[in-house]
Amino acid sequence: MTTSFSQPLATMLAGAGALGAGALAYLNGQRTRALDAAHHQADTDREREWHRDDSHRARESALRDRYTAVAAQIAHESAAIRQAGVYALTALADDWHSFGEDDERQVCSSGTYASRR
């Protein structure tokens, strides 16, 4: 009687073990996918921040180059070119403000005031 009952019990235990192993494999896969997604998001965030910083530096450099060009216009001997330089300096001050650098805007405003004297 024991032999006829042990075979179905062994089959049932083996099936339960296989289901348990399958469930563990599934949960492990879910955890791995979640960790991969988190790492990918962290990498994406770091790359986005790097591009934002790089863009910020490039824009700041361009604004500083414009300031140098405007200063040369204001120092020019032609009154028309000096006047164009004053207008360009005013526009540059507005661009510094939109860039969030009001200290640099103040530098432009001081330059505009000084150039009009």
Order of alpha helices (4+ residues) and beta strands (2+ residues): alpha-alpha-alpha
